[in-house]
């Protein structure tokens, strides 16, 4: 049984503050002089937070007995903003310039090998060349011991995942504008030769500006930088790069050989999430999710949210096409189309229910669908031999279907009422004739034996 840590008294806490380098002894003493005499460390800590001498994060660490980790080069750590598989992110301030920044401490496990560190430095240098209003700016990159850390622009606002969790699915026009801004940033980055590879709601931040909300993409280039060594030709990668809810089908198969259309698929999944509050394939294990990205069509956006206009739903499902050839080929194309949709200030009320089609028209559509299914590979609008390449597949090909659909949508039940019944009549007549013949043959055989 572990013994509980002894509780700090006020004087011990003051010694911890001084040892941390956050305040000198005179500063602490001046700050606590206005307090009534107390031996409780929490009272002193609360007072230092209320007077702006310490942040809550710093005070909690000091109360826990931590006296280091508050200083990183020229930066003073103020708060922890979040943590994940890539590492931890802190809010910090440059002591000489007074500029607030975000420090991302990369997990040591991601940069263990020399090759991984070289790849990290290469990608960070490339990302450092990006200067765009819709991309979080990289200021600096350093190594301390076995840890790599990045200095980035601090964005004072929530990410889109937090926004949806707090508010629910976003208004259609607002979601369109956020995705349009992200597409503008992607167009710029893709032109510089950089692919994000992990576009998702939590990597899209929103900050308020004088001209309105501004979307900023986070972690550009870091996904590949922390993915490890590039597999040799024909070698299957050990892990799937990206987030299962938002990863593109082609990235599942080969994370190093994708283009900007992969980011557009992930942006489409994000768009779907903003409009419905769920990713295209909710539920299931990570393995089941990535298989569904390759084989299944998502439920139509309008099925989950009927007030989404047809024009917006068409954009979402074009982004979610399994075959990259059927998506937007450039992020700029998407941005232009969304600008036109948002600019129309359309009526965002629920679209009217479609009228049922005449029977002849339904039968003609079924005939057309049957003839398109019998096309040769050269005529197949949805096929892609690269998606069936076993050598680059992360999972056994027997587990993956590469069937392609141009426009995702709900699977409609078959129309059973209009099926003709004459085939069943023919089958019944044949069966009856067979039974009569068998009985006659058996009767003749019995009579012959008796006679």
Buried (B, 14 or more C-beta within 10 A) or exposed (E): EEEEEEEBEBEEBBBBBBEBEBBEEEBBEEBBEEEEEEEEBBBBBBBBBEEEBBBEBBBBBBBEEEBEEBBBBEBBBBEEBEEEEBBBBBBBBBEEEEBBBBBBBBBEEBBEEEEBBEBBBEBBEBBBEBEBEBBBBBBBBEEEEEBBBBBBBBBEBBBBBBBBEEEEBBEBBBBBBBBBBBBBBBBBBBEEEBBBBBBBBBBBBBBEEEEEBBBBBBBBBBBBBBBBBEBEEEEBBEEBBBBBBBBBBBBBBBBBEBEBBBBBBBBBBBBBBBBBBBBBBBEEEEEEBBBBBBBBBBBBBBEBBEBBBEBBBBBBBBBBBBBBBBBBBBBBBBBBBBBEBBEEEEEBEEBEEEEEEEEEEEEEEEEEEEEEEEEEEEEBEBBBEEBBEEEBBBBEEEEBBBEBBEEBBEEEEEEEEEEEEEEEEEEEEEEEEEEEEEEEEEEEEEEEEEE
